[in-house]
Amino acid sequence: MAVDLRAVLLSAFDYKTEKYVIAKNKKVGILYRVIQLSLLGYIIGWVFLTKKGYQETEESIQSSVITKVKGVLLTNSSGTGPRLWGPEDYVIPQQGEDVLFITTNFIETPNQKLGYCAESFKVLDGRCRKNEDCPEGEAVVAGNGVRTGRCLKKDRNSTGTCEIYGWCPIEKSQRLIVPLLGKTENFTIYIKNFIRFPKFGFSKSNVLDTAGDSYLKTCLYDAIAHPYCPIFRLGDIVLRSGHDFQDMALLGGSIGILIEWHCDLDKGYSHCHPRYTFTRLDFNSTANSVSSGYNFRYAHYFKNPAGETHRTLLKVYGIRFDIQVHGRAGKFNIIPTIINIGSGLALMGAGSFFCDMVLLYMMKKSTLYRERKFEKANKYVI
Ligand SMILES: *[C@@H]1O[C@H](CO)[C@@H](O)[C@H](O)[C@H]1NC(C)=O
């Protein structure tokens, strides 16, 4: 059969339009409108209004956190007498990072000197019954020093502990009853947070531009009264995480401070605000009291008038604050708008596809509609 090339070429420029069959069927008609309406509601209400489908979003946020703690207190320990604690003493590290430890309790062992003394009875590897149990020169596993070869016991038949060379006297274990630095509950932490959304070139800080110096000197964060004050009372932070400061201060713990920036940049600069949430991180319902808590040791070294080196050992308990910053910004952009409108229209098409299925295959008069919809062209007739 010869193909008429001219006819084929010309037909490429014909416009073909679809032919519709109107089914006078109220049930399917109502079903179609209901499907259309709910799809329209979904597209407008959820995709566009709730999820802001017309916006381009940026989830990676650049952020810098600077902290400063204020408050002083006086403790009176039996070892070294009165002691004044400033932020430079109880905040570790001192440079104001986004992870900071605040000392709330301590055990002090003053005036330790290198020498010979008995290992603590609590260290299992340090126990002995005879001198042979204490090989000279070997360190006690998880202990305080190096064995000297002597076993020190109260009497012949008891279990003693090895003599060690180390910092003596060794730390005495104590039962802690009250947090010695419990007054830190009323101390404040000033959190400065600078953020930037690089895609939009948008930057902001959590310190209000309108806030003067005097406001920052007197305000205290409160979720309702002062949501934009960047100064927090430590006791409030712990309270908002659902715990009691004094309970937590006894053995220490860890608190997460989350700063969330959800910014709709179409609404303008002043509508972009941080939201703070506080959670206790070292705590869950299955953990027992053995695993919760936070402590570590450090020492101050000094020379006495005779020139001998001494040190003061501190075992400190405290609360560690981890500040994390999350953020998301959105701004109108024509491309996501067109993509979402396009997928919305395609979804509307799904409605007529579903109604076609019902009409053509599930109704009593389906055969009738099928005959109307699918015309069989007979080539002999043509
Ligand atoms: C914190 O301050 C309040 C009011 O100034 C005071 O009543 C409370 O005893 C203080 N808390 C501690 C632990 O010192």
The ligand as an ORCA input file, in Angstrom:
! r2SCAN-3c Opt
* xyz 0 1
  C      16.378     31.211     94.325
  O      15.846     32.515     94.466
  C      14.593     32.544     95.122
  C      14.088     33.974     95.101
  O      15.100     34.890     95.084
  C      14.758     32.008     96.548
  O      13.529     32.002     97.210
  C      15.293     30.573     96.477
  O      15.548     30.074     97.760
  C      16.576     30.530     95.655
  N      16.963     29.145     95.455
  C      18.125     28.637     95.876
  C      18.356     27.212     95.624
  O      18.951     29.322     96.455
*
